[in-house]
Amino acid sequence: MINIALLGCGVVGSGVYKVITENQDILKQKMGKNINIKYILDRKDFEGEPFAHLIVKDFETIVNDDDIKVVVEVMGGVDFPYSCVKRCLLSGKHVVTSNKALVAEHGAELLDIAREKQINFLFEASVGGGIPILRPLISSITADKVLEISGILNGTTNHILTLMSEDGEDYEKALLDAQKRGFAEADPTADVMGHDSCRKIAILSSLAYGKTVYYKNIHTEGITHITPEDIKFAEKMGYVIKLLGKSKILGDKVFAMVAPYFLKKTHPLAMVRGVYNAIFVRGNMVGETMYYGMGAGSLPTASAVVSDVIDCIKHINKNVIVDWKNEDISILDINDALVSAFLRFEYKNLDDFINSVKIEFNTYEIVKLDDLSDEVALVVKGETEKVLSEKIKNLSSKGFKLHNMIRIEEN
């Protein structure tokens, strides 16, 4: 029997308890051993719950108990979880977490400690909930050089954009629907401003490229500025709008970004609806692969957590090699990145606008909607972000008001 402890018993922690207790026979069949949850660290008492007798208030009880072989951190946040996880690793305990903020901030350091102690720090559930994506990067496509990763990494924003595209909702109504259904928090900032996706693409990129892609260096935009007018233009042009986390190798640097993108309706990621996530990986030998599923939720995330627990138990005296070095990789300056973009302008005289566009751009496309008499979409390709920004300023200085700029995915 292997004794483990849970740090936290919220949505994910209670799901971990459920998976382990209800699937105990299956887990024993896979490992040859039972998993016993000995402690659950939480501030609440959970009176009447079947696990109430396992609740402890003092972390020292867990870290000082030599019988605890694996610790599962599902508290969320960074500072206190980091202190707990680091101490557990230093004391020789394997650690599993679903905490994307912790992994994005301290992942490389914690992996170093695990390697030194010949134990494991695993975090499959930190990126795609129940989608198995980190394990393939670590063990399944290790013969490849990963060239590119892109994905829909946040179910809340994908649900909102799906409602806006399919039901004609505006952003505020779609957000309210997500909150009513429990897909969005009361404070949705981390989701809708792209911060959640940013941490996830940072983790994926660090594992794919072997060095730290620090999330604070990634240009990040959210979806709060997407309007029904943008959706209408996308529909006419054969696109959908998705919030993507993207990274790819460009020479000795990495391009990384989180932002809304126009995707052709034929693109595999364009077909991902609702709260589902999907991650697209391109290797130099295997080519293109995609991983799809529920990106969040109690039981899908808990399932990934317990899979990591099983991995720790199978390698109880051995470190699983994770190629993520504690050194930064250079990220391409956003100003130097090539971009294709949809630009939505307001104008008074269309001929004046087109004549001004001709001065700024050699090639372009103009798109009009019948029900928007004073707005026009300008589609441009192959500019750097810096040059495009300068050309937008030039057009704006002539009285043409930019309502929105959304990048276009060309792959």
Secondary structure, DSSP 8 states (H G I E B T S, - for coil): -EEEEEE--SHHHHHHHHHHHHTHHHHHHHHSS-EEEEEEE-SS--TTSTTGGGEES-HHHHHT-TTEEEEEE---SSHHHHHHHHHHHHTT-EEEE--HHHHHHHHHHHHHHHHHHT--EE-THHHHTT---HHIIIIISTTS-EEEEEEE--HHHHHHHHHHHHS---HHHHHHHHHHTTSS-SS-HHHHTSHHHHHHHHHHHHHHHSEE--GGGSEE--STT--HHHHHHHHHHTEEEEEEEEEEEETTEEEEEEEEEEEETTSGGGG--TTEEEEEEEETTTEEEEEEEE--SHHHHHHHHHHHHHHHHHTTTS------EEEE--B--GGGSEEEEEEEEE-S-HHHHHHHHHHH-SS-EEE--TT-TTEEEEEEEEEEHHHHHHHHHHHHHTT-EEEEEEEE---
